[in-house]
Amino acid sequence: MVVLLPLYIQKYIIKILCRYIDKNNKSINCVIDDYRGNESQIKRLMLTLALVSQDWFKTLSNNLTVSVDFNYTNLNHNNNNNNNNNNNNNNNNNNNNNNNNNNNNNNNNNKNDIDLKYSIIKKENLKTLKLHFDHQGSFFYIKDIKDKIPSYNKSGEKIIELDIVNKELEKLSKLKTTIPSTLSLLENQKQQQQQQQQTIIFKNLILRNISSSNETEITDILQSLYRCEATDGNIHLLELDLNPIFTFKSLNKIKKHVKKVLTLKINSCLDNELIIESFKQYKNSIAHLSIINYTSQQDKIQFPMLAGIIPFNNNNNNNNNNNNNNNNNNNNNNNNNNNNNEENKKYNEKINFLENIEFLEISSMEVSLKDLELILNYSKKVSQLVVSICYNNLIYYLSTKTERKKSKIKKCNCDSLIRNPSNSMEVNEEFNKNWDSLKEALKNNKTLKSLRLSGQCQASQILCEQSPKTFIERFSSLISSSTSMESFVTSINCPQLIERILEQNKTITDFSVSIVEVNGRPDMIQPYQSLIDKNKQHLNSLKLVKFVFNYETENFNPVILLDYKK
């Protein structure tokens, strides 16, 4: 016996699914491994729901408020109409051509009307539009599609010209709210009063992949968009790149258009004031922080400053000394001193800019154990942490003197994990102290789901049978101390390490090993295959990837050696 739910319950369920679909369509999260795959799943879900019945189709259409890449219309028809109109203007002296063009226009208009009628996304309901931008080619695009037509590039991206984007933005910005006839008179009057102040439906524009690596690119693009409520201060941007050529002038231009920034990339930026000001402007929306390319220990970003432990100080001590000297020389500079005091107060604020970060990535920068401890203690929402470390130093410090001598383990010259005091005994004592503190921080952290420790320096390719036992025990003990972690990625070829983690911790079930090939080892896969066979009950996935240098492209290409999934 088939029991059908009442229609109003069916519609209620569809509305809940619409909120889920809208949330996913708004997503510009660059952390998602298969961003386009997730997008395709949402498209299939929409189509599946729409094809059930006419009632489901109407409910779906009336409650979806987010469009991705103008998926409420067929831009090909719009382009054809524009082209045909141009042909009409150029062929006014030819009646036959005009008749043909008029017929083409009518056919295109009719087809476009049909497409709009049966489009799941209705533009009159749109509140948010998400667009994708190719920052290398500097154009907006639609990712798809199997048809090979001239407007598609080699990557299968259908290029959307800027004037088309602006025409669609203009159309959306002119759509007005309507008052349903089913409302009570009182509700009707209230909405009519509100309508005078807020009549525009379309209010948010989400942009993915626009990069600020070029000083003028991002500001030029934002300023070239059609001016409307969505583009004047309501843009959501995937990434803001603070690089050496990014200035306060660039930031001030962006602030006029951009309401939220999801990712802040601090890329060799030495201007602490600019970093802090960017955080202050977008602190509540920044969920992804990427810190890269700090080769100098002296210039590297200070995590205690980002965590609000110490105040940001931009040579304030020097300024204060100068101010005191000026006061002694001239007592009439009170106004200047007041201004300086306000400036000092501004820079002496202690704000934890890490508290809302969910994904933190640090690469090409020497990170200490104290830095990692601080991140775990002050990043209250961090779920994914990607850090590049020196495995040479890690193996060295986690091994005994006997093991170092036996396996010829040498310390790296870098300052990764710990600064180098002159006394080697002090180094070991400080490392052990910091290691225990880091272990306690990892144990107390309840939000971290994924940890990736990639290799910063060229790690020694230690053979599996020669891996120091003390290193394996201490390193596996650290990782296993986490009570929330589910995924662990390493850049060292040591299956015994994963085996020990599996023995000590049953919550970590996904592993990945990524190594750079120095000398090929034919038996590299076998130890991991044996590991899988012994731990299938607890192991969800294990991937083994080696990176092989391609001399033609001068890049390392990944080669998947093993990809186990339960």
C-alpha positions as CSV (number, residue, x, y, z in Angstrom):
1,M,0.0,0.0,0.0
2,V,1.4,3.3,-1.1
3,V,0.8,6.3,1.2
4,L,1.1,9.7,-0.4
5,L,2.0,12.7,1.8
6,P,-0.4,15.6,1.7
7,L,0.6,18.2,-0.9
8,Y,1.4,20.9,1.6
9,I,3.9,18.6,3.4
10,Q,5.5,17.8,0.0
11,K,5.8,21.5,-0.7
12,Y,7.3,22.1,2.8
13,I,10.0,19.4,2.1
14,I,10.7,21.0,-1.3
15,K,11.2,24.4,0.4
16,I,13.7,22.9,2.8
17,L,15.6,21.3,-0.1
18,C,15.5,24.7,-1.8
19,R,17.4,26.3,1.1
20,Y,19.9,23.5,0.9
21,I,20.3,24.0,-2.9
22,D,20.7,27.8,-2.5
23,K,23.3,27.3,0.2
24,N,25.4,25.1,-2.1
25,N,24.9,27.3,-5.1
26,K,26.2,30.3,-3.0
27,S,29.3,28.3,-2.0
28,I,32.7,29.6,-3.3
29,N,34.7,27.5,-1.0
30,C,38.1,26.8,-2.6
31,V,38.8,24.0,-0.1
32,I,36.3,21.6,-1.6
33,D,38.3,18.9,-3.3
34,D,35.7,18.4,-6.1
35,Y,34.1,21.8,-6.3
36,R,32.7,21.2,-9.8
37,G,31.6,17.7,-8.8
38,N,29.5,19.1,-6.0
39,E,28.1,21.7,-8.4
40,S,27.0,18.9,-10.8
41,Q,25.3,17.0,-7.9
42,I,23.2,20.0,-7.1
43,K,22.2,20.4,-10.7
44,R,21.1,16.7,-10.8
45,L,19.2,17.2,-7.6
46,M,17.3,20.2,-9.0
47,L,16.5,18.4,-12.2
48,T,15.3,15.2,-10.4
49,L,13.0,17.2,-8.1
50,A,11.6,19.3,-11.0
51,L,10.7,16.3,-13.1
52,V,8.5,14.6,-10.4
53,S,5.4,16.6,-11.0
54,Q,4.1,20.1,-12.0
55,D,3.5,21.0,-8.4
56,W,7.1,20.1,-7.4
57,F,8.4,22.1,-10.4
58,K,6.4,25.2,-9.4
59,T,7.4,24.9,-5.7
60,L,11.0,24.5,-6.7
61,S,11.0,27.4,-9.1
62,N,9.2,29.8,-6.7
63,N,11.7,29.1,-3.9
64,L,15.1,29.0,-5.5
65,T,16.8,32.4,-5.2
66,V,20.3,31.8,-6.4
67,S,21.6,31.6,-9.9
68,V,25.0,30.3,-11.0
69,D,26.4,31.7,-14.2
70,F,23.0,33.0,-15.5
71,N,21.5,29.5,-15.5
72,Y,18.0,31.1,-15.5
73,T,18.4,32.0,-19.2
74,N,20.1,30.9,-22.4
75,L,22.8,33.4,-23.2
76,N,23.2,32.0,-26.7
77,H,19.7,33.2,-27.6
78,N,20.5,36.6,-26.2
79,N,23.6,36.8,-28.3
80,N,21.8,35.7,-31.4
81,N,19.1,38.3,-30.8
82,N,21.8,41.0,-30.5
83,N,23.5,39.8,-33.6
84,N,20.3,39.7,-35.6
85,N,19.4,43.2,-34.5
86,N,22.8,44.4,-35.7
87,N,22.1,42.7,-39.0
88,N,18.8,44.5,-39.3
89,N,20.5,47.8,-38.9
90,N,23.1,47.0,-41.5
91,N,20.6,45.7,-44.0
92,N,17.8,48.3,-44.0
93,N,18.0,48.5,-47.8
94,N,17.4,44.8,-48.3
95,N,13.8,43.8,-47.6
96,N,14.4,40.1,-48.1
97,N,17.2,40.1,-45.6
98,N,15.1,42.1,-43.2
99,N,12.3,39.5,-43.5
100,N,14.7,36.7,-42.9
101,N,16.2,38.4,-39.9
102,N,12.8,39.2,-38.5
103,N,11.8,35.5,-38.8
104,N,15.0,34.6,-37.1
105,N,14.3,37.1,-34.3
106,N,10.8,35.7,-33.9
107,N,12.0,32.1,-33.7
108,N,14.8,33.0,-31.2
109,N,12.3,35.0,-29.1
110,N,9.8,32.2,-29.1
111,K,12.5,29.6,-28.2
112,N,13.8,31.9,-25.5
113,D,10.3,32.4,-24.1
114,I,9.9,28.6,-23.9
115,D,13.2,28.2,-22.2
116,L,12.3,30.9,-19.7
117,K,8.9,29.3,-19.1
118,Y,10.4,25.9,-18.3
119,S,13.5,27.2,-16.6
120,I,13.8,25.9,-13.0
121,I,15.5,29.1,-11.9
122,K,13.2,32.1,-12.4
123,K,15.0,35.4,-12.7
124,E,12.1,37.3,-11.1
125,N,12.9,35.4,-7.8
126,L,16.7,35.9,-7.9
127,K,18.3,37.5,-4.8
128,T,21.9,36.3,-5.5
129,L,24.0,35.7,-8.6
130,K,27.3,33.7,-8.6
131,L,29.7,34.2,-11.5
132,H,33.0,32.4,-12.3
133,F,36.0,34.3,-13.6
134,D,39.1,33.1,-15.3
135,H,41.8,35.3,-13.8
136,Q,44.4,34.0,-16.2
137,G,42.3,34.8,-19.3
138,S,40.5,37.7,-17.6
139,F,37.0,36.8,-18.6
140,F,33.8,35.5,-17.1
141,Y,32.9,32.0,-18.2
142,I,30.4,29.1,-17.9
143,K,32.1,25.7,-17.2
144,D,30.6,22.8,-19.1
145,I,30.0,21.8,-21.8
146,K,30.4,19.2,-24.4
147,D,29.5,21.2,-27.5
148,K,32.6,22.5,-29.3
149,I,31.6,26.0,-30.6
150,P,33.8,29.0,-31.3
151,S,32.9,30.8,-28.0
152,Y,34.4,27.9,-26.0
153,N,38.0,27.7,-25.2
154,K,40.2,24.6,-24.8
155,S,39.2,24.1,-21.2
156,G,35.5,23.8,-22.1
157,E,34.8,27.2,-20.8
158,K,32.1,29.3,-22.6
159,I,33.3,32.8,-22.5
160,I,30.8,35.5,-21.4
161,E,31.6,38.9,-22.6
162,L,31.6,41.8,-20.1
163,D,28.9,43.7,-21.9
164,I,26.6,40.6,-21.7
165,V,27.3,40.3,-18.0
166,N,26.4,44.0,-17.5
167,K,23.2,43.7,-19.6
168,E,22.1,40.8,-17.4
169,L,23.0,42.7,-14.2
170,E,21.0,45.7,-15.5
171,K,18.0,43.5,-16.1
172,L,18.2,41.9,-12.7
173,S,18.7,45.2,-10.9
174,K,15.4,46.5,-12.3
175,L,13.3,43.6,-11.0
176,K,10.8,44.8,-8.3
177,T,9.2,43.0,-5.4
178,T,5.6,42.0,-5.8
179,I,3.0,41.6,-3.0
180,P,1.1,38.3,-3.1
181,S,-2.7,38.6,-3.2
182,T,-3.1,36.1,-0.4
183,L,-1.7,38.4,2.3
184,S,-4.0,40.0,4.8
185,L,-4.8,43.7,4.4
186,L,-2.6,44.6,7.4
187,E,0.4,42.6,6.1
188,N,-0.3,44.1,2.7
189,Q,-0.1,47.6,4.1
190,K,3.1,46.9,6.0
191,Q,4.8,45.5,2.9
192,Q,3.7,48.4,0.8
193,Q,5.3,50.7,3.3
194,Q,8.5,48.7,3.2
195,Q,8.4,48.5,-0.6
196,Q,9.2,52.2,-1.0
197,Q,12.5,51.7,0.9
198,Q,13.4,48.2,-0.4
199,T,12.0,47.3,-3.8
200,I,14.9,45.6,-5.4
201,I,15.1,41.8,-5.2
202,F,18.6,41.2,-6.6
203,K,21.0,42.4,-4.0
204,N,24.1,40.1,-3.9
205,L,26.8,39.2,-6.4
206,I,29.3,36.4,-5.7
207,L,32.5,36.3,-7.7
208,R,34.8,33.3,-7.8
209,N,38.4,33.2,-9.0
210,I,39.0,36.9,-9.4
211,S,42.6,37.3,-8.3
212,S,44.4,40.4,-7.1
213,S,47.8,39.2,-8.1
214,N,47.7,42.0,-10.7
215,E,47.5,45.4,-9.0
216,T,44.8,46.8,-11.2
217,E,42.9,43.7,-12.4
218,I,40.6,43.2,-9.5
219,T,39.7,46.9,-9.0
220,D,39.3,47.4,-12.8
221,I,36.9,44.4,-13.0
222,L,34.9,45.5,-10.0
223,Q,34.6,49.1,-11.3
224,S,33.6,47.9,-14.8
225,L,30.5,46.1,-13.6
226,Y,27.1,47.6,-14.0
227,R,26.4,49.9,-11.1
228,C,23.5,48.6,-9.0
229,E,22.9,47.6,-5.4
230,A,24.5,44.2,-5.8
231,T,27.8,45.7,-7.2
232,D,28.0,48.8,-4.9
233,G,29.2,47.3,-1.7
234,N,27.4,43.9,-1.8
235,I,29.9,41.7,-3.7
236,H,31.1,38.5,-2.1
237,L,34.7,37.8,-3.2
238,L,36.5,34.4,-3.0
239,E,40.0,35.7,-2.5
240,L,41.9,38.8,-1.5
241,D,45.6,38.5,-2.3
242,L,47.9,40.7,-0.2
243,N,51.1,40.6,-2.2
244,P,54.0,43.0,-2.4
245,I,52.3,45.2,-5.1
246,F,48.9,45.4,-3.2
247,T,48.5,48.7,-1.5
248,F,46.2,50.6,0.8
249,K,44.9,52.4,-2.3
250,S,43.9,49.0,-3.8
251,L,42.2,48.0,-0.5
252,N,40.2,51.2,-0.3
253,K,38.9,50.7,-3.9
254,I,37.9,47.1,-3.1
255,K,36.1,48.2,0.1
256,K,33.7,50.3,-2.0
257,H,32.4,47.2,-3.8
258,V,33.1,44.2,-1.7
259,K,31.1,43.3,1.4
260,K,32.6,39.9,2.2
261,V,35.9,38.1,1.5
262,L,36.1,34.4,2.1
263,T,39.8,33.8,1.6
264,L,42.7,36.1,2.7
265,K,46.0,35.2,1.1
266,I,49.0,36.8,2.7
267,N,51.6,36.5,0.0
268,S,55.0,37.9,0.9
269,C,53.3,41.0,2.3
270,L,55.7,42.9,4.6
271,D,53.2,45.7,5.4
272,N,51.7,44.6,8.8
273,E,49.5,47.6,8.8
274,L,47.9,46.6,5.6
275,I,47.4,43.0,6.8
276,I,45.7,44.2,10.0
277,E,43.5,46.6,8.2
278,S,42.4,43.9,5.7
279,F,41.6,41.6,8.7
280,K,39.6,44.4,10.4
281,Q,37.6,45.1,7.3
282,Y,36.6,41.4,6.6
283,K,37.3,39.6,9.9
284,N,33.7,38.3,10.2
285,S,33.7,36.7,6.7
286,I,37.3,35.4,6.3
287,A,37.1,31.6,6.8
288,H,40.2,30.6,4.8
289,L,43.6,32.0,5.6
290,S,46.6,31.3,3.4
291,I,50.1,32.4,4.3
292,I,52.9,31.8,1.7
293,N,56.3,32.8,0.5
294,Y,58.0,34.1,3.6
295,T,61.6,32.9,3.1
296,S,63.1,35.1,5.8
297,Q,62.7,34.3,9.4
298,Q,62.9,38.0,10.2
299,D,60.1,39.0,7.9
300,K,57.8,36.1,8.5
301,I,54.3,36.9,9.8
302,Q,53.9,37.0,13.6
303,F,51.2,34.6,14.8
304,P,51.0,36.1,18.3
305,M,50.0,39.4,16.6
306,L,47.2,37.6,14.6
307,A,46.0,35.8,17.7
308,G,45.8,39.0,19.7
309,I,48.4,38.0,22.2
310,I,50.6,40.9,21.4
311,P,49.4,44.2,19.9
312,F,50.2,45.2,16.4
313,N,53.0,47.8,16.6
314,N,54.2,49.7,13.6
315,N,57.4,51.3,14.9
316,N,55.4,52.9,17.6
317,N,58.3,53.0,20.0
318,N,60.3,55.1,17.6
319,N,57.3,57.4,17.1
320,N,56.8,57.7,20.9
321,N,60.4,58.7,21.3
322,N,60.1,61.3,18.6
323,N,56.9,62.6,20.2
324,N,58.6,63.0,23.5
325,N,61.5,64.9,22.0
326,N,59.1,67.1,20.2
327,N,57.2,67.8,23.4
328,N,60.4,68.8,25.1
329,N,61.3,71.1,22.3
330,N,57.9,72.6,21.7
331,N,54.9,72.5,24.1
332,N,52.5,73.7,21.5
333,N,52.2,70.3,19.7
334,N,49.4,69.0,21.9
335,N,47.1,68.4,19.0
336,N,49.7,66.4,17.2
337,N,50.4,64.4,20.3
338,N,46.7,63.6,20.7
339,N,46.6,62.4,17.1
340,N,49.6,60.2,17.7
341,N,48.0,58.9,20.9
342,E,44.9,57.9,18.9
343,E,47.1,56.2,16.3
344,N,49.1,54.4,19.0
345,K,45.8,53.3,20.6
346,K,44.7,51.9,17.2
347,Y,47.8,49.9,16.7
348,N,48.0,48.6,20.3
349,E,44.7,46.8,20.0
350,K,44.7,43.1,20.7
351,I,42.3,41.3,18.4
352,N,42.2,37.6,17.7
353,F,41.9,37.5,13.9
354,L,42.2,33.6,13.9
355,E,39.0,32.9,15.9
356,N,36.8,32.6,12.8
357,I,39.3,30.8,10.5
358,E,38.1,27.3,9.4
359,F,40.9,26.5,7.0
360,L,44.5,27.6,7.5
361,E,47.3,27.0,5.1
362,I,50.9,27.8,5.6
363,S,53.5,27.1,2.9
364,S,57.0,28.2,2.0
365,M,57.5,29.6,5.5
366,E,59.4,28.3,8.5
367,V,56.8,27.3,11.1
368,S,57.8,26.6,14.7
369,L,56.2,24.2,17.2
370,K,55.1,27.2,19.2
371,D,53.3,28.6,16.1
372,L,51.4,25.4,15.7
373,E,50.5,25.3,19.4
374,L,49.2,28.9,19.2
375,I,47.1,28.1,16.1
376,L,45.4,25.2,17.7
377,N,44.7,27.1,20.9
378,Y,43.5,30.4,19.3
379,S,41.8,29.2,16.1
380,K,38.5,28.2,17.7
381,K,36.9,27.0,14.5
382,V,39.8,25.5,12.5
383,S,38.8,22.2,10.9
384,Q,41.5,21.9,8.2
385,L,45.2,22.7,8.8
386,V,47.8,22.6,6.1
387,V,51.4,23.3,7.1
388,S,54.8,22.8,5.4
389,I,57.5,21.5,7.8
390,C,61.0,20.2,7.5
391,Y,60.9,16.5,7.9
392,N,64.6,16.3,8.1
393,N,64.5,18.3,11.3
394,L,61.4,16.4,12.6
395,I,63.2,13.1,12.1
396,Y,66.4,14.4,13.6
397,Y,64.8,15.8,16.8
398,L,62.5,12.8,17.3
399,S,65.4,10.3,17.1
400,T,68.0,9.2,19.7
401,K,71.7,9.9,19.2
402,T,72.2,6.2,18.5
403,E,69.5,6.2,15.8
404,R,70.9,9.4,14.2
405,K,74.4,7.8,14.0
406,K,73.1,4.5,12.7
407,S,70.8,6.0,10.0
408,K,73.1,8.9,9.3
409,I,70.4,11.4,10.0
410,K,71.5,15.0,9.7
411,K,69.8,18.2,10.8
412,C,68.7,20.7,8.2
413,N,70.1,24.2,8.2
414,C,66.6,25.8,8.2
415,D,64.8,27.1,11.2
416,S,61.7,25.0,10.8
417,L,60.1,23.7,14.0
418,I,62.5,25.5,16.3
419,R,65.0,28.3,16.3
420,N,68.6,27.3,16.6
421,P,70.4,28.3,19.8
422,S,74.1,27.7,20.0
423,N,73.9,25.0,22.6
424,S,72.7,21.6,21.2
425,M,71.4,20.5,24.6
426,E,69.3,23.6,24.8
427,V,67.8,22.8,21.4
428,N,66.8,19.3,22.5
429,E,65.3,20.5,25.8
430,E,63.4,23.3,24.1
431,F,62.1,21.0,21.4
432,N,60.9,18.4,23.8
433,K,59.2,21.0,25.9
434,N,57.5,22.5,22.9
435,W,56.6,19.1,21.5
436,D,54.8,18.2,24.7
437,S,52.9,21.5,24.7
438,L,51.9,20.9,21.1
439,K,50.6,17.4,21.9
440,E,48.5,18.9,24.7
441,A,47.1,21.6,22.4
442,L,46.2,19.0,19.8
443,K,44.5,16.8,22.4
444,N,42.4,19.7,23.7
445,N,41.4,20.9,20.2
446,K,37.9,19.7,19.4
447,T,37.4,21.2,15.9
448,L,40.3,19.9,13.8
449,K,39.2,17.3,11.2
450,S,42.1,17.3,8.8
451,L,45.8,17.8,9.2
452,R,48.3,17.9,6.3
453,L,52.0,18.1,7.0
454,S,53.7,18.6,3.7
455,G,57.5,18.7,3.2
456,Q,59.2,22.1,3.1
457,C,62.8,21.0,2.5
458,Q,63.9,18.1,0.4
459,A,63.3,15.3,2.9
460,S,65.7,12.4,3.1
461,Q,64.1,9.3,1.5
462,I,64.6,7.1,4.5
463,L,64.0,3.4,3.7
464,C,61.0,1.9,5.5
465,E,63.1,-0.7,7.3
466,Q,65.5,2.0,8.6
467,S,62.9,4.5,9.9
468,P,63.9,5.3,13.5
469,K,61.6,3.6,16.0
470,T,61.7,6.5,18.4
471,F,60.6,8.9,15.6
472,I,57.7,6.6,14.7
473,E,56.5,6.2,18.3
474,R,56.7,9.9,19.2
475,F,55.2,11.2,15.9
476,S,52.4,8.7,15.9
477,S,51.7,9.5,19.5
478,L,51.3,13.2,18.7
479,I,48.9,12.6,15.8
480,S,46.9,9.9,17.8
481,S,46.4,12.4,20.6
482,S,43.8,14.2,18.6
483,T,40.2,13.2,19.5
484,S,38.6,15.0,16.6
485,M,40.9,14.4,13.6
486,E,39.6,12.2,10.8
487,S,42.1,12.7,8.0
488,F,45.9,12.9,8.0
489,V,48.2,13.6,5.1
490,T,52.0,13.3,5.3
491,S,54.9,13.7,2.9
492,I,57.2,11.0,4.2
493,N,57.3,7.4,3.0
494,C,56.7,5.5,6.2
495,P,53.9,3.0,6.3
496,Q,54.8,2.0,9.9
497,L,53.8,5.5,11.0
498,I,50.3,5.0,9.6
499,E,50.1,1.6,11.1
500,R,50.9,2.9,14.6
501,I,48.4,5.7,14.3
502,L,45.7,3.2,13.3
503,E,46.6,1.1,16.4
504,Q,46.3,4.0,18.7
505,N,43.5,6.1,17.2
506,K,40.3,4.8,15.6
507,T,38.8,8.2,14.6
508,I,41.5,8.8,12.0
509,T,40.4,6.7,9.1
510,D,41.6,8.6,6.0
511,F,45.3,8.8,5.0
512,S,47.3,10.1,2.2
513,V,51.0,10.0,1.4
514,S,52.5,12.4,-1.1
515,I,56.2,12.1,-1.8
516,V,58.6,13.5,-4.3
517,E,60.3,10.8,-6.3
518,V,64.1,10.8,-6.0
519,N,64.9,7.2,-6.7
520,G,62.2,4.9,-7.8
521,R,61.5,2.0,-5.5
522,P,59.6,-1.0,-7.0
523,D,58.4,-2.2,-3.6
524,M,57.0,1.2,-2.5
525,I,53.3,0.1,-3.0
526,Q,53.5,-3.3,-1.4
527,P,53.9,-2.1,2.3
528,Y,50.9,0.1,1.9
529,Q,48.9,-2.6,0.3
530,S,49.7,-4.9,3.2
531,L,48.7,-2.1,5.6
532,I,45.3,-1.9,3.8
533,D,44.7,-5.6,4.0
534,K,45.4,-5.7,7.7
535,N,43.2,-2.6,8.6
536,K,40.2,-2.7,6.3
537,Q,37.9,-2.7,9.3
538,H,39.0,0.8,10.4
539,L,40.5,2.3,7.2
540,N,38.2,4.3,5.0
541,S,40.7,5.5,2.4
542,L,44.4,5.5,1.7
543,K,46.1,7.2,-1.2
544,L,49.7,7.0,-2.3
545,V,50.9,9.7,-4.7
546,K,54.4,10.4,-6.0
547,F,55.4,13.6,-7.8
548,V,57.6,13.2,-10.8
549,F,59.5,16.1,-12.3
550,N,58.5,17.0,-15.8
551,Y,61.4,18.6,-17.6
552,E,59.3,20.0,-20.4
553,T,56.9,21.9,-18.1
554,E,59.5,22.2,-15.3
555,N,56.8,21.2,-12.8
556,F,56.1,18.1,-10.7
557,N,53.3,16.0,-12.0
558,P,51.3,13.8,-9.6
559,V,51.2,10.1,-10.3
560,I,48.7,8.0,-8.2
561,L,50.3,4.7,-7.2
562,L,47.5,3.5,-4.9
563,D,44.0,4.8,-4.2
564,Y,42.0,2.6,-1.8
565,K,38.5,3.5,-0.8
566,K,36.2,1.4,1.3
